[in-house]
Amino acid sequence: MHITVNEEKCCGAGQCVLLAPDVFDQRDEDGIVVLLTPRVPAGQEAAVQEAVAVCPAAAIEVRA
């Protein structure tokens, strides 16, 4: 699965980082999401899907 993030939509809530810290981080200066890997690591599928679902800005997308 391939992950993309829309930094312009991101509101810096940080839910993605809490759910999948191996995949997402936040910039120190403004809290905007930073994608650590464009591919979902093995074993992280459920956490990434939950991050997509709870993102208040709908800034994360996952495609097969």
N, C-alpha and C positions, 0 to 999 in steps of 0.2 A: 504494500500500500504506500502511496505517495502523499506527503503532507505539504500543503501550502498555507501560508498565512498572509493576511492582508494587514500590513502594519498601519495603514491609514484608518482602518476600521477599529483597530485594537484600542480599548479604553483603559488597559493596564490593570484590570481586575486581578490577574494573577492566578486564576483558578486552574489554568492549564499547567502552570509550573507546580502547583501543589499536587496535581493528579499525575503528572508525567514529567518529573524533573530531569529524566535522562533525555527527553525530547525537546522540552521548552525551557527557556530562561527569560529573564526580563532585563532590559537596559537599565542601568543604574540611574541615569539622568531623568528618565521619564516613565519608566515602568512598561514600556512597549515590549511586546513579545519578541523573543529572539528564537529562531528555529535552530536547534543544535544538530539536527539530522533531517534530511528530506524524506527518508524512508523510515517507516515504523519498525523499530527493532523487535526481534522475536520476543514474545512474551509481554509486549507492551500494547498489543492491539486493543484490549478492553480499556486500558487507561487513556489511550489516545482518543478512542471513540467517546468516552465519557467527557474528556476535555472539550471535544467538539460540541457535544450536547449542552454543556453548561456555560460555554462562552457567551457572556451577555451581549457581545458585539457581533457574534457570528463571524469572527475573523479567521477561523480555522476551517480548512477543508481537507478531507481525506478522499483520495480516489484510488481505485484498484490498479 
